Amino acid sequence: MIKSKNKQRLFNLKNKKNLIKNNSFLRYFFFVFVLLFLPLSLVFAQSLPPTDADIKVTAKIPDIIPPSTPILIIPEDQANLDNAYPVFQWHESTDNMEMSYYQFILDGKVWFDKIPLTDFANDDYSLDYNPGSGIYTLVAKSALKHGSHSWQIIAYDYVENRAASTTWVFNIYVDDPNFTIQKIGDVSVKITASNPDSVPQTAIRLFLTDSYANEPWIIALGDANLKVDLVVTIPFRTSQFFSQYTDDKGNWNLQLGILPRNHIIRLDFNITDVVGHSSYIRNLYIIIQQHYWPATPMPTATITGAPLTGFPSVTTSPSITQPSVIPVSPLPPPGIKIPIIPPKEIIHEIVEEVKESLPTKMATYITDLTRSPLWKFLANFFALFLALLLPIITYILVLLKFYKFLSFKTLKKVLIALWPWSKRRKNLVFEYRNSQAASLVRVELLDLESKELLDWQITNYLGQFPSFDWPSDLPATLGVVDHNFYFPIGVDKPVYLSWYNFYQGEAFLCKKDYLTEEKSYINERIENFDAKRALAIPTLMAQGKENLPLIERIRIILSYLLSYPWWFFFLSLLVILPFVLRHPSLFNYLALVYYLTIALFKYFHVNGSEKWQFRALYSNGYKIDQNLILIMNDLAHGFSQALVVAMNDSLSSKLNLVKKDFVFSLQAKDYAFWDGQRVISELEYSLNQEAISEFKLHHIESFNQSLKLLQPHCQLLPRQ
């Protein structure tokens, strides 16, 4: 029993030692485990997101949202008020949290600060809040100054977030309008509406050193947007009325018209602001100085007439004013004194006399028109505009006729056709039955084989066109293209005329001296063409037309006027000159340069030629009143020209020809100048003291059609 217990104790002891040993091992193992895995567990702990169960956070979000923008109501932007204690109203602002106060900005500075949100009153202002409409009404207890002001409302919440309204401007008018005249003409002054004593008691003399100056400017400064009415009272003339506003800065400038010299002229101003307050400047007198040649001392003038006691009636109806009395100081001994009167003042006086003879309404309309800003601007260009009006309209109308061929080449050819002083035109297109010029028609040069258009020209108002650059290596033909004329005319060429004088589409090859007989291409179809000779091309008026259409006649008349015959030249210059003198400017002076250029062209064109005139009769002695076709040739010097000559009572019009000696021929329908009876008269007849040669035209009959056309080499005698 005892032994068994001892064994049991020994067994328990061994187990206890083993347990202690095991516990020591576990302790070491746990220690090593903690040392190795604790850092790793910390890393995992940092990377894992916390859960509600792990961390509890409490945060307060700040208010960064500003209040709503306050909306201004009155006074409205650009309002005009006649009360120094205006009422201000605006719509309330709202906030996501809570509003705090308002701030009132006047003229860019804080006027009232910490304006509460409810009804309030203090020594500076009273505030009324209507919760139903959300409108604040504020009335200041201090008066605002006369003039322009700006206002703005800024709303604040409890964390000083702010929202600013727009800025509006209003004007306070509590004083009489301020208006100060600073300059009249070339004289600086300081005449104010608020001080009647600032108006001089004597007349202000203007332009003492400038004999050509007139139309004085009046320069003034006042309140913004004032209406200034001015009445200019001129002796023995209709009073002038002007009405003009000051600008946003108060500037006021007005130019008077041409005023008579050495007359006392009264100026009366009525100044009104936008709310109806008025002020005046009355009985302001001026004199435009009259200058003389040679210069003389100017007399002094003192106003002795009764001053104006009331502002004159501002009406445009004519009223003649008697002059004030001007005592004049003694002048030097009498002598020849020539008054210096600028040309524009002479024109002005003539215009004024004409206006006085017109009905009142018409005269008033013309006066108002000439004072308008638009006319003052256009007047600087008007003379040049009138001068260029004729060539511009003519060019456009002619260009419209050839709009189907519109190109840069067309622009050039129309210009050449309208140039009136070219000496290159020698060929002629005419109407066969009445021998009239075929004006402004298209003449085409075509290749005979391919019918390709090689070149084209436009006749001028005389039916003439310049020569082509004739091709020398291929046959060609000419054609007239115009809806008003037929070509060819369907009439056989008279045997007594060459194909040069009666061209009907014949094919030709330009003749060159260096071409041999084999290379000249002469056969039954192709004529040999001498490029030195002029062509006369007959056409017929289109069927059913006795006259050209109206628009075509207008084109021809304008083209004729563009040649500026002397009567039209002086008439148009007479119209232009008054505008240039009345409104001198660089552009208007260019109009005079334009007419001077025309005069030079006409002079050299006429001076470089000889004047001719002749008498032509039928062989039976009857007078000729139809047009004739005159063809002149001086082939030795390369000169040839064909033209239509107007006949009146058998007397030709005066011609400007560049040659003295030439071979010539005259022809008309069924008539020609020929040598059948040798009845050529070379006698000289005196008509109006001018030497005129006489020729006779013979009717071509069947028995004498084989006779050759006489082309004697003769010299027409110019007028003595």
Residue pairs with C-beta under 8 A, 6 or more apart in sequence:
62 159
63 96
63 97
63 157
63 158
63 159
63 161
64 161
65 95
65 96
65 97
65 161
66 95
66 155
66 157
66 161
66 162
66 163
67 93
67 94
67 95
67 99
67 155
67 156
67 157
67 161
67 162
67 163
68 93
68 94
68 95
68 155
68 163
69 93
69 155
69 163
69 164
69 165
70 90
70 91
70 92
70 93
70 102
70 153
70 154
70 155
70 163
70 165
71 90
71 91
71 165
72 89
72 90
72 151
72 152
72 153
72 165
72 166
72 168
73 89
73 90
73 91
73 135
74 87
74 88
74 89
75 81
75 86
75 87
75 88
75 151
75 168
75 170
76 168
76 170
77 168
77 169
77 170
78 168
78 169
78 170
78 171
79 168
79 170
79 171
80 170
80 171
80 173
80 225
80 273
80 274
80 275
81 170
81 171
81 172
81 173
81 275
82 172
82 173
82 174
82 275
82 276
82 277
83 172
83 174
84 143
84 144
84 145
84 146
84 172
84 174
85 139
85 140
85 141
85 143
85 144
86 140
86 144
86 170
86 172
87 137
87 138
87 139
88 104
88 137
88 138
88 139
88 140
88 151
89 135
89 136
89 137
89 138
90 135
90 136
90 153
90 165
91 134
91 135
91 136
92 99
92 117
92 129
92 134
92 135
92 136
93 99
93 102
93 155
93 163
95 155
95 157
95 161
97 157
97 158
97 159
98 157
98 158
99 117
99 155
99 156
99 157
99 158
100 117
100 156
100 157
100 158
100 160
101 113
101 114
101 115
101 116
101 117
101 156
102 115
102 117
102 136
102 153
102 154
102 155
102 156
103 110
103 112
103 113
103 114
103 115
103 153
103 154
103 155
103 156
104 110
104 111
104 112
104 113
104 115
104 138
104 151
104 152
104 153
105 111
105 150
105 151
105 152
105 153
105 154
105 167
106 149
106 150
106 151
107 149
107 150
107 151
108 150
111 140
112 124
112 125
112 138
112 140
115 127
115 136
115 138
116 127
117 129
118 129
119 127
119 128
119 129
120 126
120 127
121 127
123 141
124 140
124 141
124 142
125 138
125 139
125 140
125 141
126 138
126 139
126 141
127 136
127 137
127 138
128 136
128 137
128 138
129 135
129 136
129 137
130 136
130 137
143 174
144 172
145 172
146 172
146 173
146 174
146 175
147 171
147 172
147 223
148 169
148 170
148 171
148 172
148 224
149 169
149 170
149 171
149 172
150 167
150 168
150 169
150 170
151 167
151 168
151 170
152 164
152 165
152 166
152 167
152 168
153 164
153 165
154 162
154 163
154 164
154 165
155 162
155 163
155 164
156 162
171 224
171 225
171 274
173 223
173 273
173 274
173 275
173 277
175 277
176 193
176 194
176 277
176 278
176 279
177 193
177 222
177 223
177 226
177 271
177 272
177 273
177 277
177 278
177 279
178 192
178 193
178 194
178 222
178 223
178 250
178 279
179 192
179 193
179 220
179 221
179 222
179 223
179 226
179 228
179 246
179 252
179 269
179 271
179 279
179 281
180 190
180 191
180 192
180 193
180 220
180 221
180 222
181 189
181 190
181 191
181 192
181 218
181 219
181 220
181 269
181 281
181 284
182 188
182 189
182 190
182 219
182 220
182 221
183 189
183 217
183 218
183 219
184 204
184 206
184 216
184 217
184 218
184 219
184 286
185 206
185 207
185 213
185 216
185 217
185 286
186 206
186 207
186 209
186 210
186 213
186 216
187 204
187 205
187 206
189 200
189 204
190 198
191 198
191 199
191 200
191 281
191 284
192 198
192 281
193 222
193 269
193 271
193 279
193 280
193 281
194 279
196 282
199 281
199 282
199 283
199 284
200 284
200 285
201 303
202 285
202 301
202 302
202 303
203 264
203 285
203 286
203 287
203 301
203 303
204 284
204 285
204 286
204 287
205 286
205 287
205 289
205 298
205 301
206 213
206 216
206 286
206 287
206 288
206 289
207 213
207 214
207 216
207 288
207 289
208 289
208 298
211 291
211 340
211 342
212 340
212 342
214 258
214 259
214 261
214 288
214 342
214 344
214 345
215 255
215 256
215 257
215 258
215 259
216 255
216 256
216 259
216 286
216 288
217 253
217 254
217 255
217 256
218 230
218 252
218 253
218 254
218 255
218 256
218 267
219 252
219 253
220 228
220 246
220 251
220 252
220 253
221 250
221 251
221 252
222 228
222 246
222 250
222 252
222 271
223 246
223 250
223 273
224 246
224 247
224 248
224 249
224 250
225 245
225 246
225 247
225 248
225 273
225 274
226 245
226 246
226 250
226 252
226 271
226 272
226 273
227 243
227 244
227 245
227 271
227 272
227 273
228 243
228 244
228 245
228 246
228 252
228 254
228 269
228 270
228 271
229 241
229 242
229 243
229 269
229 270
229 271
229 272
229 314
230 241
230 242
230 243
230 244
230 254
230 267
230 268
230 269
230 270
231 239
231 240
231 241
231 242
231 267
231 268
231 270
231 311
231 312
231 314
232 239
232 240
232 241
232 242
232 256
232 259
232 265
232 266
232 267
233 239
233 265
233 266
233 267
233 268
233 312
233 321
234 240
234 259
234 260
234 263
234 265
234 321
235 260
235 263
235 264
235 265
235 321
235 322
235 323
235 324
236 320
236 321
236 322
236 323
237 260
237 320
237 321
237 352
238 318
238 319
238 320
238 356
239 312
239 318
239 319
239 321
240 256
240 257
240 367
241 314
241 315
241 316
242 254
242 256
242 371
243 314
244 252
244 254
245 252
246 252
255 376
257 348
257 370
257 371
258 344
258 345
258 348
259 265
259 288
260 288
261 288
261 289
261 290
261 345
262 287
262 288
262 289
262 290
263 287
263 288
263 323
264 285
264 286
264 287
264 301
264 303
264 305
264 323
264 324
264 326
265 285
265 286
265 287
265 288
266 283
266 284
266 285
266 308
266 321
266 324
267 281
267 284
267 285
267 286
268 280
268 281
268 282
268 283
268 284
268 308
268 311
268 312
269 280
269 281
269 282
269 284
270 278
270 280
270 311
270 314
271 278
271 279
271 280
271 281
272 278
280 311
282 307
282 308
282 311
283 307
283 308
285 303
285 324
287 301
289 298
290 339
290 340
291 339
291 340
292 337
292 338
292 339
292 340
293 337
293 338
293 339
293 340
294 337
296 331
296 332
296 337
297 331
297 332
299 328
299 329
299 330
299 331
300 328
300 329
301 326
301 327
301 328
302 326
302 327
303 324
303 325
303 326
304 324
304 325
304 326
304 327
305 324
305 325
316 364
316 367
316 368
317 360
318 360
318 363
343 581
344 581
344 582
344 583
344 584
346 581
347 578
347 581
347 582
348 582
350 578
351 578
351 582
355 363
355 366
355 367
356 363
358 366
369 375
378 385
379 579
379 582
379 583
379 585
380 583
380 585
380 587
380 588
381 585
381 587
381 588
382 579
382 583
382 588
383 576
383 579
383 580
383 583
383 587
383 588
383 591
383 592
384 587
384 588
384 590
384 591
384 594
386 572
386 575
386 576
386 579
386 591
387 572
387 576
387 591
387 594
387 595
388 594
390 558
390 561
390 562
390 572
391 418
391 562
393 558
394 418
394 555
394 558
394 559
394 561
394 562
395 414
395 415
395 418
397 551
397 554
397 555
397 558
398 414
398 417
398 418
398 440
398 458
398 555
398 559
399 406
399 410
399 411
399 414
401 440
401 555
402 410
402 414
402 442
402 458
405 442
405 456
413 456
413 457
413 458
414 458
416 422
416 457
416 458
416 466
417 440
417 457
417 458
417 459
417 460
417 465
417 559
418 460
418 559
418 562
420 460
420 562
420 563
420 564
421 563
421 601
421 602
421 605
422 466
423 605
423 658
424 466
424 467
425 460
425 462
425 464
425 465
425 466
425 641
426 464
426 466
426 467
426 534
426 640
426 641
426 642
427 443
427 464
427 465
427 466
427 467
427 534
427 535
427 536
427 537
427 642
428 437
428 463
428 464
428 465
428 534
428 535
428 536
428 537
428 629
428 642
428 643
428 644
429 437
429 438
429 441
429 443
429 459
429 463
429 464
429 465
429 480
429 485
429 537
429 539
430 436
430 437
430 438
430 463
430 536
430 537
430 538
430 539
430 629
430 644
431 437
431 438
431 485
431 538
431 539
431 540
431 541
432 489
432 491
432 538
432 539
432 540
432 669
433 540
433 541
433 669
434 626
434 627
434 669
435 626
435 627
435 628
435 629
435 644
435 668
435 669
436 463
436 627
436 644
437 459
437 461
437 462
437 463
437 464
437 644
438 459
438 463
438 480
438 482
438 485
438 539
439 459
439 460
439 461
439 462
439 463
439 555
439 556
439 559
440 458
440 459
440 460
440 461
440 552
440 555
440 556
440 559
441 458
441 459
441 463
441 480
441 481
441 482
441 484
441 485
441 539
442 456
442 457
442 458
442 480
442 481
442 482
443 456
443 457
443 458
443 459
443 465
443 478
443 479
443 480
443 481
443 537
444 453
444 455
444 456
444 478
444 479
444 480
444 481
445 453
445 454
445 455
445 456
445 468
445 470
445 476
445 477
445 478
446 452
446 453
446 454
446 476
446 477
446 478
446 479
447 454
447 471
447 474
447 475
447 476
448 474
448 475
448 476
448 477
448 507
448 526
449 474
449 475
454 468
454 471
454 476
455 468
455 469
457 465
457 466
457 468
458 465
459 465
460 559
461 556
461 559
461 560
461 563
462 643
462 644
463 644
464 642
464 643
467 531
470 476
470 510
470 529
470 531
471 510
472 509
472 510
472 512
472 515
474 509
475 507
475 508
475 509
475 521
475 526
476 507
476 508
476 509
476 510
477 505
477 506
477 507
477 508
478 503
478 505
478 535
478 537
479 487
479 505
480 487
480 537
480 539
481 487
482 539
483 542
484 541
484 542
484 545
484 548
484 549
484 552
485 539
485 540
485 541
485 542
486 539
486 540
486 541
486 542
486 543
487 504
487 505
487 537
487 539
487 540
488 504
488 505
489 504
489 538
489 539
489 540
490 540
491 504
491 538
493 499
493 502
493 504
494 502
494 672
494 700
494 705
495 705
495 706
496 672
496 674
496 700
496 705
496 706
496 707
496 708
496 709
497 667
497 672
497 709
498 709
499 506
499 527
500 533
500 534
500 535
500 536
500 631
501 536
501 629
501 631
501 642
501 665
501 667
501 709
502 536
502 538
503 535
503 536
503 537
503 538
504 538
506 527
507 525
507 526
507 527
508 526
508 527
508 528
508 529
509 520
509 521
509 522
509 526
509 527
509 528
509 529
510 529
510 531
511 520
511 528
511 529
511 530
511 531
520 528
522 528
530 635
532 635
532 638
532 639
532 640
533 633
533 635
533 640
534 631
534 632
534 633
534 640
534 641
534 642
535 642
536 629
536 631
536 642
541 548
547 553
548 556
561 568
564 572
564 598
564 602
566 602
569 595
569 598
569 599
569 602
572 595
573 595
576 591
576 592
576 595
577 592
579 588
579 591
580 588
580 589
580 591
580 592
605 656
606 656
608 658
609 656
609 657
609 658
610 656
610 657
610 658
610 659
610 660
610 718
611 654
611 655
611 656
611 718
611 719
612 652
612 654
612 655
612 656
612 657
612 716
612 718
613 651
613 652
613 653
613 654
613 655
613 690
613 692
613 719
614 652
614 692
614 693
614 694
614 695
614 716
615 650
615 651
615 652
615 685
615 687
615 692
615 693
615 694
615 695
616 624
616 628
616 647
616 650
616 652
616 666
616 673
616 694
616 695
616 696
616 697
617 623
617 624
617 650
617 694
617 695
617 696
617 697
618 624
618 671
618 696
618 697
618 698
618 699
619 677
619 679
619 696
619 697
619 698
619 699
623 649
623 650
624 647
624 650
624 697
625 647
625 648
625 649
625 650
626 647
626 668
627 644
627 645
627 646
627 647
627 668
628 644
628 645
628 647
628 652
628 666
628 667
628 668
628 697
629 642
629 643
629 644
629 645
629 666
629 667
629 668
630 642
630 643
630 644
630 645
630 655
630 664
630 665
630 666
631 640
631 641
631 642
631 664
631 665
631 667
632 639
632 640
632 641
632 642
632 657
632 659
632 662
632 663
632 664
633 639
633 640
633 662
633 663
633 664
633 711
634 640
634 659
634 661
634 662
634 663
635 663
637 659
639 658
639 659
639 662
641 657
643 655
645 652
645 653
645 655
645 666
646 652
646 653
647 653
651 687
651 692
657 716
660 715
660 716
660 718
661 713
661 714
661 715
662 713
663 711
663 712
663 713
664 711
664 714
664 716
665 672
665 673
665 709
665 710
665 711
666 672
666 673
666 695
666 697
667 673
667 709
668 697
670 699
670 700
671 697
671 698
671 699
671 700
672 697
672 698
672 700
672 709
673 695
673 696
673 697
673 698
673 709
673 710
674 698
674 700
674 704
674 707
674 708
674 709
674 710
675 707
675 708
675 710
675 712
676 698
676 704
676 707
677 698
679 696
679 698
680 695
680 696
680 710
680 712
681 694
681 695
681 696
682 693
682 714
683 694
684 691
684 692
684 693
684 717
685 691
685 692
685 693
685 694
686 692
689 720
690 719
690 720
691 717
691 718
691 719
691 720
692 717
692 719
693 716
693 717
698 704
